[in-house]
Amino acid sequence: MREGNNIAHFGKPFIAIAVAVAALVAIPLMIFGEPFRQESELWFIVLIPHWLAIIYLIWLAFDFRTHSFALPSVKSIEVDEWVIIVSKKEWLGMTVAVLLFKLEENFERILCQVLL
């Protein structure tokens, strides 16, 4: 579960995207004036919400990918008992296959393979 204020986390980018889209739409309206606005009013009314939704969904995809699939940090290693304790992650649960590697110079050596 995400810690902190979810409304601020998801709301701030939405507001920023809405302001950016409004600024980009305002540029041609200022340059070409009132006749251009009258001719293209329906296009802007239809397309602006779509652009806003598409850009926000792209941001959500990147946010979900970076936060939800981040690697857990290792808290403790018990070599005698072959136990590694890691931090909690949403994706780390039942029916998840985990491979542990050790970096040795220029290659990785597999230490173990576990199906949780």
Phi and psi in degrees as a GROMACS rama.xvg file:
@    title "Ramachandran Plot"
@    xaxis  label "Phi"
@    yaxis  label "Psi"
@TYPE xy
-74.4084  134.38  ARG-2
-92.2192  151.377  GLU-3
101.624  -168.968  GLY-4
-85.7327  108.441  ASN-5
-67.1009  -34.3339  ASN-6
-64.5107  -43.3813  ILE-7
-68.1193  -39.5332  ALA-8
-63.5292  -43.1242  HIS-9
-93.2131  -21.4386  PHE-10
-80.8526  -39.2861  GLY-11
-59.9751  -47.0269  LYS-12
-64.0877  -35.0381  PRO-13
-63.5368  -44.9478  PHE-14
-62.8695  -43.5169  ILE-15
-62.6119  -41.5546  ALA-16
-66.063  -41.0883  ILE-17
-62.8566  -41.4997  ALA-18
-66.1164  -41.1961  VAL-19
-64.5645  -43.8473  ALA-20
-64.4175  -41.1174  VAL-21
-63.147  -39.3173  ALA-22
-66.2091  -41.2761  ALA-23
-67.6022  -33.5318  LEU-24
-73.3509  -32.7605  VAL-25
-70.1357  -26.578  ALA-26
-60.7578  -55.0193  ILE-27
-66.3445  -29.4127  PRO-28
-66.2674  -37.1035  LEU-29
-72.9437  -37.729  MET-30
-71.4505  -47.4181  ILE-31
-93.3802  -11.1405  PHE-32
79.4792  -164.567  GLY-33
-63.8287  -41.3742  GLU-34
-60.2126  -39.5005  PRO-35
-64.9074  -41.1553  PHE-36
-62.6946  -40.8232  ARG-37
-67.5033  -37.4582  GLN-38
-71.3172  -36.1463  GLU-39
-109.897  15.1204  SER-40
-59.4589  -45.7011  GLU-41
-64.2253  -38.8074  LEU-42
-62.8373  -42.4912  TRP-43
-67.1204  -38.8275  PHE-44
-63.9732  -36.1612  ILE-45
-81.7805  -43.0513  VAL-46
-82.8163  -32.0214  LEU-47
-59.7576  -47.1994  ILE-48
-61.8423  -33.7752  PRO-49
-67.5227  -45.0113  HIS-50
-60.9747  -43.4653  TRP-51
-60.7152  -46.085  LEU-52
-65.4656  -42.3939  ALA-53
-65.3768  -45.9817  ILE-54
-64.8149  -39.9941  ILE-55
-66.6245  -39.2454  TYR-56
-65.5626  -35.0498  LEU-57
-64.5245  -43.7313  ILE-58
-61.222  -43.3335  TRP-59
-60.4323  -40.3003  LEU-60
-62.255  -44.831  ALA-61
-67.6375  -39.3101  PHE-62
-64.4815  -43.9232  ASP-63
-63.668  -42.37  PHE-64
-64.5866  -43.3097  ARG-65
-75.1638  -35.0922  THR-66
-90.0327  -41.0753  HIS-67
-78.2525  -28.5135  SER-68
-109.088  21.7225  PHE-69
-69.7589  150.226  ALA-70
-73.1326  142.618  LEU-71
-74.4759  150.326  PRO-72
-86.9873  145.472  SER-73
-81.5287  123.641  VAL-74
-92.8153  -39.9787  LYS-75
-155.206  147.462  SER-76
-127.061  123.814  ILE-77
-109.806  95.5439  GLU-78
-65.923  -38.4616  VAL-79
-61.4056  -39.368  ASP-80
-101.122  2.97479  GLU-81
57.0532  49.1337  TRP-82
-121.792  132.898  VAL-83
-122.466  123.931  ILE-84
-103.524  124.676  ILE-85
-119.3  166.306  VAL-86
-72.2671  160.285  SER-87
-72.8699  135.182  LYS-88
-136.889  147.587  LYS-89
-61.4174  -39.3895  GLU-90
-79.7335  -13.8293  TRP-91
-89.954  100.506  LEU-92
-156.823  -149.296  GLY-93
-68.6802  149.632  MET-94
56.2047  41.0279  THR-95
-116.148  127.604  VAL-96
-88.3194  133.823  ALA-97
-126.512  132.325  VAL-98
-114.736  132.612  LEU-99
-109.003  127.364  LEU-100
-118.703  154.274  PHE-101
-119.731  128.277  LYS-102
-81.6656  118.445  LEU-103
-123.929  106.43  GLU-104
53.2706  -107.53  GLU-105
-102.662  6.59844  ASN-106
-140.26  164.814  PHE-107
-108.004  135.155  GLU-108
-110.562  129.436  ARG-109
-73.9132  131.06  ILE-110
-94.5327  -45.3349  LEU-111
-160.909  163.659  CYS-112
-130.503  125.498  GLN-113
-130.763  138.9  VAL-114
-110.733  112.053  LEU-115
